[in-house]
C-alpha cells in the first residue's frame, strides 16, 4: 500500500485517524502499532512476523545490554547487531552473493548452485538501521531501554516511516510515546505537509518518471546525447521529488498522530560540493552513517589517508545498503571518492571558485552518479554515459518525442522548485494546497503510473 493510492487515501488513513481520535490517549500507541502491522501486512502478509520478532528481540536484549557491565555488555551488543544484520543479509543479499558465486563457478566450468530466490521484505533496511541505532544508543548510555515492547514495536513499525524512512532515532519519538496528543495546530501542519508531499509525488515525480523510464529503456543505438541528458535530468528530478515527497508525507502523517519525524531533505541540488550534498540529501541516512560507522571507524582523525579509507568504507556500505548490485557499489564508491577528494587541496581550490561554479560542479557529479544508481549493469551505465558525453547511437530517437506539453510544464515547475524554497501567505497557501490536493486525487483516481522508487531499498 503506497501513500498515493486510493486504498490508503480513502480507506486506511481515514479509518485509522477516526479510531485514533476516538481512542483514549493511553491506548493510542498500541492502536498505532496494530494499524502499522496491518499496513505492512497489506503488502507483505506473513512477513509481518519479522516486525513482531524484531521488536521483541531488540526490546529484550536492550534491557540486558543496559544491565550488563564491561565485556559482557560489549558481547551482548555485538550479538544483537549481528542478529539484526544477519536478517538483512539473508533477505537482501543472498541472491546477489549466490549469483556472484555462480558466475565464478561458470568461469571454472563447475556446476551451478540452484536456489529459490529470496523475497525482499519492504523496508527491511530501514528497520535494521533503526534497531541498531536503538541498541547502540542504549549501550552508549544515551538512552534508557524502553519499558514496554509496545514502544519498541511502535518505533520500528510506525507506518508513516516504515517503508521508506526517514530513519528515526528512538529519542526522536520517545517523549510522545506514552500518550500521543496532537493539537489542532499540529494537525493542520500535518495536513499541509502531507499535501505538499503528495503533490511532489503524483504531479511531478510520476510524470517525469515515465519519461526517464522510456529513455533508460532505449537501446544504445537509439540513444542520442540530447535525449540522454533529458533522461538523466528527468530521473534526477524524479528521485528527488519522489523521495522528498514521500518524506514530506511521512512527516505530515507523523504530525497528524502527534509525532515529529526528522527532516530528510534540504534543497540538495543547491549544494556547492558533494560534502554539502550529503548534508542535504537523505539526511537521516547520512547522519546515521556518520554517527554509527564513520565516527567509530575514526572519522577524520589520523590523517588524510585514513579519512579517505573511512569514507570509502562508509560509502561502499552505503551503496550496498541501497541494493545488492555492482552498480550500487560503484555509485557508493564514486561518492566516497569525491568526498575524499574534497578533503584535499582540490577542496580548498573548489572553495575559492564562484558559488554558481561550485553548484554546477556538485550537480554534474551527482547527475553522473545517478546513472549508476538508475541502470541495472555497469555496461548499461557505461553506454548511457557515453551517450551523454557525445558518443550516442547512430539511429537516434528525436528529443521532441519526449517533450509533450505536460512534460515541459512539469519541468518548468520542477526545476525551480528543486532549488528554491517557496513561502506563501496563509490565504494563497490554502488555495494552492487545495488545488494541489484536488489535482493529485484526480491523478490517483485515474490510476496513472505510480511507483515508489525507495520501496526496493
N, C-alpha and C positions, 0 to 999 in steps of 0.2 A: 504494500500500500504506500503510495507516494503522496506527499502533501498536496500536489497539484492534480489530484484525481477526484472524480465525482464521489467515490466512496468515502474518501477522507473528509472532503469539504461539506458534504450534505448528509452524511450518516455518522461516521465515527466521531468527528470533532464536536458536532452539536450535542450528541448524546453524552459524551464524556464531560463537556462543560456544564450541562444542566445538572447531571448527577453530582459533579464536583461541588457546585454552588449550593446544592441542597443537602450535602453531607456535612455533619459536624466536623469542625476543624481537626480534631484529634484522629479522625478516620480518613482524612484526605490523602495522606501519604500511602497507606495500604491500598486505597482505591486507585491511585495513580500507578502503583506497581502492577495491580491486576490489569488495568487498562493498557499499560505498556506491554505486558506479556501477550494480551490479546492482539495488540497492534503488530507485534513481532510474529505471532503465530499465524497471522493472516497470510504472510508470505513464506514463512519458514516451517510452520506446522510443528512437527515433532522436535525440531531443533531448539524450540523454546526451552527445552530441558537444560540446554547449555547455560542459559541465563540463570536458571534456578540453582544449578550445581555450582556455577561460578560465584554466585552471591553467598551461598552457604560456606563454600571453601574459603573464600577471601575474608569473610567476616570472622570465621573461627580462627584462622591462622594469624590474622592481625592481632587478635586478643593474646594469642600465645607469644607472638613477637614482642608485644608491649610488656608482657610479664617476665620474659627471659632476660638473661644477662650475658655479657661477654660473647664468647664463641658460639654458645647455643643460639643467641639472638641472630648472629650472622648466618648460621647454618639454616635456621628457620626461614629467614628472608630469602636465601639462595634457593632453597627448596620451593618456596612459594612462587618465586619468579620463574623458576624452571618449569613448574607445572603449568602456569599461565602461558608461557612461551611454547610449551610442548603442544598445547591445543592449537595455538596459532600456526605453528609449523606444520602440524599434521593436516589441518584443513586447507591452508593456503599454499603450501609449498611441496606437498607430496607429489602432485602431478608434475611439477617443474623438475624436481630432483630426479624422478624416475624417467622423465623424457630425456634429461641430460645423460643419465646412465645408459639408456637405450641407444643414444647417439654414439656413445663410446663403445658399446657392445657391437653395434653395427659396423663401426670402423675396424674393430678387431675380428669381424666375421664370426661373432658369437651369437648365441640365441638370445632374443629379446625377452625382457620381462613383460608379462601380461598382467594388467591390473584393471580394476574397476575405477574409473575417475571419481575423485573425491569431491563431493558438493561443498562449495564455499559458503558458509553462513554469512548473510548480510551483516555488515558492521562488526565482524569479529575483531578487526584490527583496532577499532576504537575502544571496544570493551576491554581488550587485553591491555592497552596502554593505560586506561583509566584504573584498572585493577592494580597494575604495577605501581603507578604513582601513589595510590592509596597505601599500599604496603610499605613503600619506601618512606613516605611521609610519617607513617606510624613508627617505623624503625628509627628515623632521624629525630623523633620526639616533636615533630611539628604538629602532630595530630594525636588525639586520644582515639582509640579504636571505637567504632560505633557500638552503642549498647544493644542495638537490635539488628538482626539480619534483614529486617524490612528496610532499614535505612540504606544498607549496602545494596540491596536489590534495587531500590529506587535509584541510587547513584549510578549503577551500571546499566539500568534498563529504561530510564525515563525517556519516553518515546520521542520527544522533540529532537533530542541529540543522538539517539541510539544508532541510527544507520549512516549518518554522515557528519557527525560532530555538531558543534565544536567539541573538542576533547576537554572534559571537565576535570577539575581537581575537587576532591571531596570538600575542601574548605570553601569552595565556591557556593555550595548549596547547603552546607551543614546548618547555618543559622535559621533557615526556613523549614527544616525537615520536620520538626515536631508538630507544628500547626501552621501549615501554609495558609496565609490570609492576604490574598491580593486585594488592593484597594481599587477604587474606580479609576483613579488616575493611572495606576499601573496597568489596569485592564485596557484603558484607552490607548496607552502607549503600545501595548502588545498588539492590538488590532492594527494600528498604523504600521508597525514594523512588519507584521505578517503580510499585509497587503503589498508593501514595498517589495518584499522577497518574492511573493507570488508573481508580481508584475515582471520582475527581473527574469524569473524562470520562464514564465509562459510566453510573455510578449517579446522578449529579446533572445534569451538563450535557445529556446526551442526553434525559433525562426532561423537563427544563424547556424544552429546545429545541423539543420537539414542541408544547408549549403556546404558546410565543411565535410559532412559525411559523403556527399556526392563527389566532391573534389578529391578527397583522400582515397576514394574507391576507383579513381580513373587509372587505367593502365599507363605505364610510364611513357609510352609513345604518344599519348594524347595530352600529356601534362605540360603546358607552356609556363613560362616564367610568371606572367601576369596572373594566370589562374592559380598557380601555386601560392603566390603571395596573398591572393584573395582567400584561399582556403585556410592558410595559417592565421590570417587576420581574423577570419570568422571563428576559427577554433579558439584563438586566444581570448576573444570576447565571450564566446560561448562558455568556456570553462570558468571564466571569472564570474559572469552573471549567473550561471548555473549554481556554482558552489557558494558564492556570496549570497545569492538569492535564497538558497537552502539555509544558510546560516542565519540570514535575516528572519526567515520563517521560524526557525528553531528558537531564536532569541525572543521573537514575538510570542510564540506559544508558551515559552517559559514565563513571561510576564503575565499571561492570562491565568496561570496557576500559582503565581506568587514567587517565582524563582528567577534570579538574574543569572543568565548564562553569559560567558565571556565573549567579548568581541573577537571576531575571527579575521576580519579584513579591514584595511585602512588604505584605500586607494593604491593598491600595489603597483599599478602602471605609472604612478608618478615617482617611483623610486629613482634615485640617481646613482645607484650601484646595486650589485647583487646582494651585498650585505644588507642594504636598506630594503631591498625587495623582500627578504626573508623576515624583516621586522614588520612587514605589512601584509604578507600573503600567508594564509593558514596559520595565523599567529599562535593558536593553541597547540598546533603540532610542532612548530619551530621552537616554541618555548619549552615544550616537553623534551625535545631532543637536547636542548641547551641544559636544562636542569637535571635530567636523569641519565644523560650519556656524555655530552661534551664536557661538562664541568667535572664529573667523576673521572673521565679519562685524563684530566689535567688541564683542560681548557686551553687557554693561550699561554699558560705558564711553561717554561722550559725551552723557549726559543722558537724560531720560525719553523724549523723542520718538524719539530714535534707538534706544533699547532697545525701545520699543514696535514700531518698524518691524522690527527684527531678529526679535522674537518672532513677528510676523505672517508674515514671510517663512519662518521656520523651520516654523511650523505650517501654513502653506499647503502647503509641500512635504511635510510630514508627512501631511497629508490626501491629497495626490496619491500619495504612496508607498503608501498603503493601497488606493487604487483610482482608476481613471480615471472619475470621476463627479462631477457638481456637488454631490451630497450629501456626498461625502468632502471636497471643497474647503470647503464650508460648515462641516462638522464641524471641520476643521483651523483655519479662521479663528476659529470660535467659541471654541475652547480658547485660541488665541493672544490673542484679545481679553480673555478673563478673566485670563490670565497678565499681560498688560499692565496691566489694571485693578488687579490686586492689588499692583502696584508703585507705586500712587498712594496718596492718603490713604484710599481705600477699603480697601486692605490693612491700613493701620495701624488703622483702625476695626475691621476684622474681627478683628484680633489681640486686641482688648480684650474681645471677646464670650466668653461661656462656651464651653467646649470642645464641649459637645453641640450648641450652635447652629452653631458653625463646621463641625462634621462634617455636620450636617444640610444646611447650605448647599452643601458640597462634593458630597455625594451627589446632591442635587437637580440641581445644574448638570451633573454627569456623566450622570445618567439622561436629562435633556433632550437632551444631546448625543448619547446613544446612539440617539435616534430618527432623527437624520440619518444616523448610521452604518448603521442597520438598513434604512431604507427606500430604494427604488430611485430615487425622484424627489423634488424639492422639494415638489411638490403633495401627494404622499403623506405626506411629513413634516409639512407644514402641517396636513393633515386629521387626522393622528394627534395632534399637539399640541393641536389644537382640542378633540378628544375628551377628552384628558387633563385639560384645564382647563375642562371644563364644557359644551362645545358639541358634545355627542355626537349620534349619529344618532337618528332617531325610532323606528326598528324594531329596538330593541336586543336583542342576544343576552344571555341571563341569565348572570350570573357563575358560578353553580353548574355550568354546563355544562362548565367547565374545571377545577373543583376536585374531581377524583377523590380517593379516599383516598391513592393513590400520590403524586399531585402535592402534596397537603397534607403528607404525611410528608416528602417531599423538601424542600419549602420550610422545614419546621420544622428540618431538619438544615442546609440550605444557608445560611440567613440567619445563624445563629450562627457557622458555620464561615467565613463571609466576613469576619468582624470579630474573631474570637478565634483565637489560636494555642493549639492543644491539645498538651500534653506528657503522655505516659503513661510509666509504669514499664515495664521490658523485657517482663515476662510479659503484662500486659494488652495492650501494644502488639503483641506477636506474635499473640495471639488475635484482636485486631481486624484486623490485616493479613491474616491467614488468611481471616477471614470476608469482608473486602472483596474479596480476590482470587477466592475461590470465587464470590461473587455476581456479580462483574464477568465472570468466564468464562461464567457461566450466561446473562447478558445478551448477551454477544458470540456465544455459540453459538446463541442464539435468533435471531440476525440482526436485531436491533432497529435502530431509527433511529440512525445513527452517522456524522454528518458531522463534519468538522473545519473550524471557521469560518475559521481563518487560512491554510488552503490557498490561498485565492484571492488572498492578498496576497504 
